[in-house]
């Protein structure tokens, strides 16, 4: 009899513990898990609704532009730089880059800018090319800064000189050419250009690093100097140190359609397809390339990225 009562007692204890656990589990589900699940379902439903996305950089952009309009140009530019760094996906970044580039160029060519500018006194035997090479600048920059109308220099003349340390990144994905100013071991965004077209030479792999090797401008196949009146209309080239890589203005010949299947005379060998291939290069607007001509010198780093 005692054993039966003990078994019954144990059964009731186990049953009570089981019911208690079930009650506790039900309480936790109703008070904690179920509300959390409902919240997640509501959030998922909200995400499905086609709501306009808020651009976190828009207000920063508006505030920066307001500073510039008020005449606080350095502060506004710094704010735009911070915008590019903190909100690189903002729809305002493209316009921010354009504004920064214009401010940087105006500052670089301004006669009021003193930082980094040197006063050079022309020595006997000097030429624009010789001065540009020794002072780490370009002929175009010297001509623009000093408003020169010719190439003749007189000993004792004073020239404004600004050393140029720029590098260029070509992004083949979005066809942009970005100019960076190098200060020590750091690079700072200076200006961005949009290429009209971009065709890499066959076999070139990206990423690739090289240098600018030489600069040329020609009219009707003849080289012209930066002081020539025809220089503005000249076809300009910034060749890279690898064959087929060049930053240039679009050639007129590109308007002629390239035949997909060039005709071959009976019995003749099949023509080399490369003979009909479009010219390779990074093709820029003439005004943009003229700016690069003034800022990029022989030996400047040239990077192709994706």
DRENTI-914803 format. One record per residue (C-alpha): residue in one letter; x, y, z. Coordinates in Angstrom, 1 decimal. Example, Ala and Ser with C-alpha at 12.3 -4.5 7.8 and 13.67 -1.06 7.14 Angstrom:
2
<kese type="A" xx="12.3" yy="-4.5" zz="7.8"/>
<kese type="S" xx="13.7" yy="-1.1" zz="7.1"/>
! end
This chain:
306
<kese type="X" xx="0.0" yy="0.0" zz="0.0"/>
<kese type="X" xx="2.8" yy="2.3" zz="0.9"/>
<kese type="X" xx="4.6" yy="1.6" zz="-2.3"/>
<kese type="X" xx="1.5" yy="2.4" zz="-4.3"/>
<kese type="X" xx="1.1" yy="5.7" zz="-2.6"/>
<kese type="X" xx="4.8" yy="6.6" zz="-3.2"/>
<kese type="X" xx="4.5" yy="5.8" zz="-6.9"/>
<kese type="X" xx="1.4" yy="7.9" zz="-7.1"/>
<kese type="X" xx="3.2" yy="10.8" zz="-5.3"/>
<kese type="X" xx="6.1" yy="10.6" zz="-7.7"/>
<kese type="X" xx="3.8" yy="10.5" zz="-10.6"/>
<kese type="X" xx="2.0" yy="13.6" zz="-9.4"/>
<kese type="X" xx="5.3" yy="15.4" zz="-8.8"/>
<kese type="X" xx="6.6" yy="14.6" zz="-12.3"/>
<kese type="X" xx="3.2" yy="15.6" zz="-13.8"/>
<kese type="X" xx="3.3" yy="18.9" zz="-11.9"/>
<kese type="X" xx="6.9" yy="19.6" zz="-13.1"/>
<kese type="X" xx="5.9" yy="18.8" zz="-16.7"/>
<kese type="X" xx="2.8" yy="21.0" zz="-16.6"/>
<kese type="X" xx="4.9" yy="23.8" zz="-15.0"/>
<kese type="X" xx="7.5" yy="23.6" zz="-17.8"/>
<kese type="X" xx="4.8" yy="23.7" zz="-20.4"/>
<kese type="X" xx="3.2" yy="26.7" zz="-18.8"/>
<kese type="X" xx="6.5" yy="28.4" zz="-18.5"/>
<kese type="X" xx="7.3" yy="27.7" zz="-22.2"/>
<kese type="X" xx="3.8" yy="29.0" zz="-23.2"/>
<kese type="X" xx="4.4" yy="32.1" zz="-21.2"/>
<kese type="X" xx="7.8" yy="32.8" zz="-22.8"/>
<kese type="X" xx="6.4" yy="32.2" zz="-26.2"/>
<kese type="X" xx="3.4" yy="34.6" zz="-25.7"/>
<kese type="X" xx="5.4" yy="37.3" zz="-23.9"/>
<kese type="X" xx="8.8" yy="37.2" zz="-25.7"/>
<kese type="X" xx="9.0" yy="35.0" zz="-28.8"/>
<kese type="X" xx="5.6" yy="35.7" zz="-30.4"/>
<kese type="X" xx="5.9" yy="39.6" zz="-30.2"/>
<kese type="X" xx="9.4" yy="39.4" zz="-31.6"/>
<kese type="X" xx="8.2" yy="37.3" zz="-34.5"/>
<kese type="X" xx="5.3" yy="39.7" zz="-35.2"/>
<kese type="X" xx="7.8" yy="42.6" zz="-35.2"/>
<kese type="X" xx="10.0" yy="40.8" zz="-37.7"/>
<kese type="X" xx="7.0" yy="40.1" zz="-39.9"/>
<kese type="X" xx="5.9" yy="43.8" zz="-39.8"/>
<kese type="X" xx="9.4" yy="44.9" zz="-40.7"/>
<kese type="X" xx="9.5" yy="42.5" zz="-43.6"/>
<kese type="X" xx="6.2" yy="43.9" zz="-44.8"/>
<kese type="X" xx="7.5" yy="47.4" zz="-44.6"/>
<kese type="X" xx="10.6" yy="46.6" zz="-46.6"/>
<kese type="X" xx="8.4" yy="45.2" zz="-49.3"/>
<kese type="X" xx="6.6" yy="48.5" zz="-49.7"/>
<kese type="X" xx="8.1" yy="50.6" zz="-52.5"/>
<kese type="X" xx="9.1" yy="53.6" zz="-50.3"/>
<kese type="X" xx="11.5" yy="56.3" zz="-51.5"/>
<kese type="X" xx="15.0" yy="55.8" zz="-50.1"/>
<kese type="X" xx="16.4" yy="58.7" zz="-48.0"/>
<kese type="X" xx="19.8" yy="59.9" zz="-49.2"/>
<kese type="X" xx="21.9" yy="60.4" zz="-46.1"/>
<kese type="X" xx="24.3" yy="62.6" zz="-48.0"/>
<kese type="X" xx="21.8" yy="65.1" zz="-49.4"/>
<kese type="X" xx="21.7" yy="67.4" zz="-46.4"/>
<kese type="X" xx="25.4" yy="67.4" zz="-46.1"/>
<kese type="X" xx="25.7" yy="68.4" zz="-49.8"/>
<kese type="X" xx="23.1" yy="71.2" zz="-49.4"/>
<kese type="X" xx="25.0" yy="72.5" zz="-46.3"/>
<kese type="X" xx="28.3" yy="72.4" zz="-48.2"/>
<kese type="X" xx="26.9" yy="74.3" zz="-51.2"/>
<kese type="X" xx="25.4" yy="76.9" zz="-48.9"/>
<kese type="X" xx="28.9" yy="77.5" zz="-47.3"/>
<kese type="X" xx="30.4" yy="78.0" zz="-50.8"/>
<kese type="X" xx="27.7" yy="80.5" zz="-51.8"/>
<kese type="X" xx="28.3" yy="82.4" zz="-48.6"/>
<kese type="X" xx="32.0" yy="82.7" zz="-49.6"/>
<kese type="X" xx="33.2" yy="80.1" zz="-47.2"/>
<kese type="X" xx="34.8" yy="78.2" zz="-50.0"/>
<kese type="X" xx="37.5" yy="76.2" zz="-48.1"/>
<kese type="X" xx="35.0" yy="75.1" zz="-45.5"/>
<kese type="X" xx="32.5" yy="74.1" zz="-48.2"/>
<kese type="X" xx="35.1" yy="72.1" zz="-50.1"/>
<kese type="X" xx="36.2" yy="70.3" zz="-46.9"/>
<kese type="X" xx="32.5" yy="69.4" zz="-46.3"/>
<kese type="X" xx="32.3" yy="68.0" zz="-49.8"/>
<kese type="X" xx="35.4" yy="65.9" zz="-49.2"/>
<kese type="X" xx="33.9" yy="64.5" zz="-46.0"/>
<kese type="X" xx="30.7" yy="63.7" zz="-48.0"/>
<kese type="X" xx="32.7" yy="61.7" zz="-50.5"/>
<kese type="X" xx="34.4" yy="59.7" zz="-47.7"/>
<kese type="X" xx="31.4" yy="59.1" zz="-45.5"/>
<kese type="X" xx="28.6" yy="58.6" zz="-48.1"/>
<kese type="X" xx="30.3" yy="57.3" zz="-51.3"/>
<kese type="X" xx="27.0" yy="55.9" zz="-52.5"/>
<kese type="X" xx="25.1" yy="59.2" zz="-52.3"/>
<kese type="X" xx="23.5" yy="60.5" zz="-55.5"/>
<kese type="X" xx="25.1" yy="63.9" zz="-54.7"/>
<kese type="X" xx="28.7" yy="62.6" zz="-55.0"/>
<kese type="X" xx="29.0" yy="63.2" zz="-58.8"/>
<kese type="X" xx="28.0" yy="66.8" zz="-58.4"/>
<kese type="X" xx="30.2" yy="67.1" zz="-55.3"/>
<kese type="X" xx="33.2" yy="65.9" zz="-57.3"/>
<kese type="X" xx="32.5" yy="68.4" zz="-60.1"/>
<kese type="X" xx="32.4" yy="71.3" zz="-57.6"/>
<kese type="X" xx="35.5" yy="70.2" zz="-55.9"/>
<kese type="X" xx="37.3" yy="69.9" zz="-59.2"/>
<kese type="X" xx="36.3" yy="73.4" zz="-60.3"/>
<kese type="X" xx="37.4" yy="74.9" zz="-57.0"/>
<kese type="X" xx="40.7" yy="73.1" zz="-57.1"/>
<kese type="X" xx="41.4" yy="74.3" zz="-60.6"/>
<kese type="X" xx="40.4" yy="77.9" zz="-59.9"/>
<kese type="X" xx="42.7" yy="77.9" zz="-56.8"/>
<kese type="X" xx="45.6" yy="76.3" zz="-58.7"/>
<kese type="X" xx="45.5" yy="78.9" zz="-61.6"/>
<kese type="X" xx="44.5" yy="81.9" zz="-59.4"/>
<kese type="X" xx="47.0" yy="84.7" zz="-59.3"/>
<kese type="X" xx="46.2" yy="85.2" zz="-55.6"/>
<kese type="X" xx="47.3" yy="81.7" zz="-54.7"/>
<kese type="X" xx="50.7" yy="81.8" zz="-52.9"/>
<kese type="X" xx="51.0" yy="78.4" zz="-51.4"/>
<kese type="X" xx="53.4" yy="76.2" zz="-53.5"/>
<kese type="X" xx="54.1" yy="79.0" zz="-56.0"/>
<kese type="X" xx="57.7" yy="79.9" zz="-56.7"/>
<kese type="X" xx="59.2" yy="82.9" zz="-58.4"/>
<kese type="X" xx="61.7" yy="81.8" zz="-61.0"/>
<kese type="X" xx="64.2" yy="84.1" zz="-62.6"/>
<kese type="X" xx="65.1" yy="83.1" zz="-66.1"/>
<kese type="X" xx="68.8" yy="82.3" zz="-66.6"/>
<kese type="X" xx="70.9" yy="82.6" zz="-69.8"/>
<kese type="X" xx="70.3" yy="79.6" zz="-72.0"/>
<kese type="X" xx="66.9" yy="78.7" zz="-70.4"/>
<kese type="X" xx="64.0" yy="77.5" zz="-72.4"/>
<kese type="X" xx="60.4" yy="76.6" zz="-71.4"/>
<kese type="X" xx="61.2" yy="72.9" zz="-71.7"/>
<kese type="X" xx="64.3" yy="73.1" zz="-69.7"/>
<kese type="X" xx="62.6" yy="75.1" zz="-66.9"/>
<kese type="X" xx="59.6" yy="72.8" zz="-66.8"/>
<kese type="X" xx="61.9" yy="69.7" zz="-66.5"/>
<kese type="X" xx="64.0" yy="71.2" zz="-63.7"/>
<kese type="X" xx="61.1" yy="72.6" zz="-61.7"/>
<kese type="X" xx="58.8" yy="69.5" zz="-61.9"/>
<kese type="X" xx="56.1" yy="71.3" zz="-63.9"/>
<kese type="X" xx="54.9" yy="71.4" zz="-67.5"/>
<kese type="X" xx="55.3" yy="73.9" zz="-70.3"/>
<kese type="X" xx="51.5" yy="74.3" zz="-70.5"/>
<kese type="X" xx="51.4" yy="75.2" zz="-66.8"/>
<kese type="X" xx="54.1" yy="77.8" zz="-67.2"/>
<kese type="X" xx="52.3" yy="79.3" zz="-70.2"/>
<kese type="X" xx="48.9" yy="79.4" zz="-68.4"/>
<kese type="X" xx="50.2" yy="80.8" zz="-65.1"/>
<kese type="X" xx="52.2" yy="83.6" zz="-66.8"/>
<kese type="X" xx="50.0" yy="84.3" zz="-69.8"/>
<kese type="X" xx="52.9" yy="83.8" zz="-72.2"/>
<kese type="X" xx="52.2" yy="84.6" zz="-75.9"/>
<kese type="X" xx="55.5" yy="83.2" zz="-77.2"/>
<kese type="X" xx="58.4" yy="80.9" zz="-76.4"/>
<kese type="X" xx="61.1" yy="83.6" zz="-76.3"/>
<kese type="X" xx="62.5" yy="84.2" zz="-72.8"/>
<kese type="X" xx="64.9" yy="86.9" zz="-71.7"/>
<kese type="X" xx="67.4" yy="86.5" zz="-68.9"/>
<kese type="X" xx="66.1" yy="88.2" zz="-65.8"/>
<kese type="X" xx="62.4" yy="87.6" zz="-66.6"/>
<kese type="X" xx="60.3" yy="86.4" zz="-63.6"/>
<kese type="X" xx="58.1" yy="83.3" zz="-64.0"/>
<kese type="X" xx="55.5" yy="81.9" zz="-61.6"/>
<kese type="X" xx="56.2" yy="78.2" zz="-61.1"/>
<kese type="X" xx="54.0" yy="75.6" zz="-59.4"/>
<kese type="X" xx="55.5" yy="72.1" zz="-59.0"/>
<kese type="X" xx="53.1" yy="69.4" zz="-60.2"/>
<kese type="X" xx="52.8" yy="66.1" zz="-58.4"/>
<kese type="X" xx="49.7" yy="64.3" zz="-59.9"/>
<kese type="X" xx="48.7" yy="60.8" zz="-60.7"/>
<kese type="X" xx="45.9" yy="59.5" zz="-62.8"/>
<kese type="X" xx="43.4" yy="56.6" zz="-62.2"/>
<kese type="X" xx="41.4" yy="55.3" zz="-65.2"/>
<kese type="X" xx="38.4" yy="53.3" zz="-64.1"/>
<kese type="X" xx="37.4" yy="51.0" zz="-67.0"/>
<kese type="X" xx="34.1" yy="50.1" zz="-65.4"/>
<kese type="X" xx="32.5" yy="53.6" zz="-65.4"/>
<kese type="X" xx="34.9" yy="55.2" zz="-67.9"/>
<kese type="X" xx="36.2" yy="57.9" zz="-65.6"/>
<kese type="X" xx="39.6" yy="59.5" zz="-65.4"/>
<kese type="X" xx="40.4" yy="60.7" zz="-61.9"/>
<kese type="X" xx="43.2" yy="63.1" zz="-61.1"/>
<kese type="X" xx="44.9" yy="62.9" zz="-57.7"/>
<kese type="X" xx="47.3" yy="65.3" zz="-56.2"/>
<kese type="X" xx="50.2" yy="63.6" zz="-54.4"/>
<kese type="X" xx="51.4" yy="65.0" zz="-51.1"/>
<kese type="X" xx="54.1" yy="62.9" zz="-49.6"/>
<kese type="X" xx="52.8" yy="59.3" zz="-49.5"/>
<kese type="X" xx="49.2" yy="60.3" zz="-49.7"/>
<kese type="X" xx="46.9" yy="61.1" zz="-52.6"/>
<kese type="X" xx="44.0" yy="63.6" zz="-52.6"/>
<kese type="X" xx="41.1" yy="63.7" zz="-55.1"/>
<kese type="X" xx="41.6" yy="66.7" zz="-57.3"/>
<kese type="X" xx="39.2" yy="66.4" zz="-60.3"/>
<kese type="X" xx="37.3" yy="63.7" zz="-62.3"/>
<kese type="X" xx="36.7" yy="63.6" zz="-66.0"/>
<kese type="X" xx="34.2" yy="61.4" zz="-67.9"/>
<kese type="X" xx="35.7" yy="59.7" zz="-71.0"/>
<kese type="X" xx="33.7" yy="59.7" zz="-74.2"/>
<kese type="X" xx="34.9" yy="56.2" zz="-75.0"/>
<kese type="X" xx="37.5" yy="53.7" zz="-73.7"/>
<kese type="X" xx="39.1" yy="50.9" zz="-75.6"/>
<kese type="X" xx="42.0" yy="48.9" zz="-74.1"/>
<kese type="X" xx="44.6" yy="47.4" zz="-76.4"/>
<kese type="X" xx="44.3" yy="43.7" zz="-77.0"/>
<kese type="X" xx="45.7" yy="41.5" zz="-74.2"/>
<kese type="X" xx="45.8" yy="44.2" zz="-71.6"/>
<kese type="X" xx="44.7" yy="43.1" zz="-68.2"/>
<kese type="X" xx="43.3" yy="45.3" zz="-65.4"/>
<kese type="X" xx="44.5" yy="46.4" zz="-62.9"/>
<kese type="X" xx="47.6" yy="47.8" zz="-64.5"/>
<kese type="X" xx="50.2" yy="50.3" zz="-63.4"/>
<kese type="X" xx="52.4" yy="52.4" zz="-65.7"/>
<kese type="X" xx="53.6" yy="56.0" zz="-66.3"/>
<kese type="X" xx="52.9" yy="58.8" zz="-68.7"/>
<kese type="X" xx="55.7" yy="58.7" zz="-71.3"/>
<kese type="X" xx="55.9" yy="61.8" zz="-73.4"/>
<kese type="X" xx="53.2" yy="64.3" zz="-74.5"/>
<kese type="X" xx="52.3" yy="65.3" zz="-78.1"/>
<kese type="X" xx="50.0" yy="67.6" zz="-79.9"/>
<kese type="X" xx="49.6" yy="67.7" zz="-83.7"/>
<kese type="X" xx="47.7" yy="69.4" zz="-86.5"/>
<kese type="X" xx="47.4" yy="67.7" zz="-89.8"/>
<kese type="X" xx="50.1" yy="65.2" zz="-88.7"/>
<kese type="X" xx="52.6" yy="67.9" zz="-87.7"/>
<kese type="X" xx="53.7" yy="68.6" zz="-84.1"/>
<kese type="X" xx="52.8" yy="71.9" zz="-82.6"/>
<kese type="X" xx="54.0" yy="73.6" zz="-79.5"/>
<kese type="X" xx="51.7" yy="74.9" zz="-76.7"/>
<kese type="X" xx="52.4" yy="78.5" zz="-77.8"/>
<kese type="X" xx="51.1" yy="77.8" zz="-81.3"/>
<kese type="X" xx="47.7" yy="79.4" zz="-82.1"/>
<kese type="X" xx="46.6" yy="76.1" zz="-83.4"/>
<kese type="X" xx="47.4" yy="74.3" zz="-80.2"/>
<kese type="X" xx="43.8" yy="74.5" zz="-78.8"/>
<kese type="X" xx="42.5" yy="72.7" zz="-81.9"/>
<kese type="X" xx="45.4" yy="70.1" zz="-82.0"/>
<kese type="X" xx="44.9" yy="66.4" zz="-81.5"/>
<kese type="X" xx="46.5" yy="65.7" zz="-78.1"/>
<kese type="X" xx="48.1" yy="62.5" zz="-76.8"/>
<kese type="X" xx="49.2" yy="61.4" zz="-73.3"/>
<kese type="X" xx="50.9" yy="58.0" zz="-74.1"/>
<kese type="X" xx="51.4" yy="55.4" zz="-71.3"/>
<kese type="X" xx="54.5" yy="53.4" zz="-70.9"/>
<kese type="X" xx="52.8" yy="50.3" zz="-72.3"/>
<kese type="X" xx="52.1" yy="50.0" zz="-76.1"/>
<kese type="X" xx="48.6" yy="51.0" zz="-77.2"/>
<kese type="X" xx="47.8" yy="52.8" zz="-74.0"/>
<kese type="X" xx="47.1" yy="56.5" zz="-74.6"/>
<kese type="X" xx="44.8" yy="59.3" zz="-73.3"/>
<kese type="X" xx="43.7" yy="61.4" zz="-76.3"/>
<kese type="X" xx="41.0" yy="63.3" zz="-78.0"/>
<kese type="X" xx="38.7" yy="61.2" zz="-80.2"/>
<kese type="X" xx="40.1" yy="60.7" zz="-83.7"/>
<kese type="X" xx="38.0" yy="61.9" zz="-86.6"/>
<kese type="X" xx="38.5" yy="58.5" zz="-88.3"/>
<kese type="X" xx="36.4" yy="56.8" zz="-85.6"/>
<kese type="X" xx="33.2" yy="58.2" zz="-87.3"/>
<kese type="X" xx="33.9" yy="55.8" zz="-90.2"/>
<kese type="X" xx="32.1" yy="52.4" zz="-89.5"/>
<kese type="X" xx="34.4" yy="49.4" zz="-89.2"/>
<kese type="X" xx="33.4" yy="46.5" zz="-91.5"/>
<kese type="X" xx="32.6" yy="43.3" zz="-89.6"/>
<kese type="X" xx="33.7" yy="41.1" zz="-92.6"/>
<kese type="X" xx="36.2" yy="43.0" zz="-94.7"/>
<kese type="X" xx="36.1" yy="41.9" zz="-98.4"/>
<kese type="X" xx="38.9" yy="39.6" zz="-99.5"/>
<kese type="X" xx="39.9" yy="39.1" zz="-103.1"/>
<kese type="X" xx="39.6" yy="35.5" zz="-104.5"/>
<kese type="X" xx="42.8" yy="33.6" zz="-103.8"/>
<kese type="X" xx="44.2" yy="36.3" zz="-101.4"/>
<kese type="X" xx="45.1" yy="35.5" zz="-97.8"/>
<kese type="X" xx="42.6" yy="36.5" zz="-95.1"/>
<kese type="X" xx="43.4" yy="40.0" zz="-93.9"/>
<kese type="X" xx="44.6" yy="40.5" zz="-90.3"/>
<kese type="X" xx="41.5" yy="41.4" zz="-88.2"/>
<kese type="X" xx="43.6" yy="43.8" zz="-86.1"/>
<kese type="X" xx="44.1" yy="46.0" zz="-89.2"/>
<kese type="X" xx="40.3" yy="46.8" zz="-89.1"/>
<kese type="X" xx="40.1" yy="47.0" zz="-85.2"/>
<kese type="X" xx="39.1" yy="50.3" zz="-83.7"/>
<kese type="X" xx="42.0" yy="52.4" zz="-82.3"/>
<kese type="X" xx="42.7" yy="51.8" zz="-78.6"/>
<kese type="X" xx="42.8" yy="54.6" zz="-76.1"/>
<kese type="X" xx="41.0" yy="56.6" zz="-73.4"/>
<kese type="X" xx="39.1" yy="59.2" zz="-75.4"/>
<kese type="X" xx="38.4" yy="62.6" zz="-73.6"/>
<kese type="X" xx="36.8" yy="65.9" zz="-74.6"/>
<kese type="X" xx="39.4" yy="68.3" zz="-76.0"/>
<kese type="X" xx="39.0" yy="70.8" zz="-73.1"/>
<kese type="X" xx="39.4" yy="68.0" zz="-70.5"/>
<kese type="X" xx="42.6" yy="66.7" zz="-72.2"/>
<kese type="X" xx="44.0" yy="70.2" zz="-72.4"/>
<kese type="X" xx="43.6" yy="70.5" zz="-68.6"/>
<kese type="X" xx="45.3" yy="67.2" zz="-68.1"/>
<kese type="X" xx="48.1" yy="68.4" zz="-70.4"/>
<kese type="X" xx="48.8" yy="71.3" zz="-68.1"/>
<kese type="X" xx="48.8" yy="69.2" zz="-64.9"/>
<kese type="X" xx="50.2" yy="65.8" zz="-65.9"/>
<kese type="X" xx="53.9" yy="65.6" zz="-66.7"/>
<kese type="X" xx="56.2" yy="63.0" zz="-68.2"/>
<kese type="X" xx="56.7" yy="60.3" zz="-65.5"/>
<kese type="X" xx="53.3" yy="60.8" zz="-63.8"/>
<kese type="X" xx="51.8" yy="57.6" zz="-62.5"/>
<kese type="X" xx="49.0" yy="56.1" zz="-64.5"/>
<kese type="X" xx="46.8" yy="53.4" zz="-63.0"/>
<kese type="X" xx="44.0" yy="51.4" zz="-64.7"/>
<kese type="X" xx="41.5" yy="49.9" zz="-62.3"/>
<kese type="X" xx="38.1" yy="48.2" zz="-62.4"/>
! end
